[in-house]
Amino acid sequence: MSDATERLFSYGTLQQENVQIATFGRLLKGAPDALVGFRQALVEITDPDVLAKSGKRFHPIVAPSGDDADRVDGTVFEISPAELAAADAYEVDDYARVEARLASGGAAWVYVKR
């Protein structure tokens, strides 16, 4: 792949500055966007490393709803492939990374309910 950037949509803790510093070693630059056709819920986190980074026991999680009227607000970030791998390592097993359509018309990686 010649393109050195990946697009990652976050609706949860990856938007937190402290999580970005702990996960990527830098603050990410992003733009507001929304995930189309998904609904948000909460999942309990038990992984000690993720708990330490986020400071939160419950994290948001999304699942497809089948209804394009459903939207989840968040931020789309441009990150490197290595940073995408770091995001994969941060997310617990409840999440799976998939490509999804955004309200802006583009697509990005997003972590959804496994």
Secondary structure, 3 states (H helix, E strand, C coil): CCCCCEEEEECCHHHCHHHHHHHHCCCCCEEEEEEECEEEEEEECCCHHHHHHHCCCEEEEEEECCCCCCEEEEEEEEECHHHHHHHHHHCCCCEEEEEEEECCCCEEEEEEEC
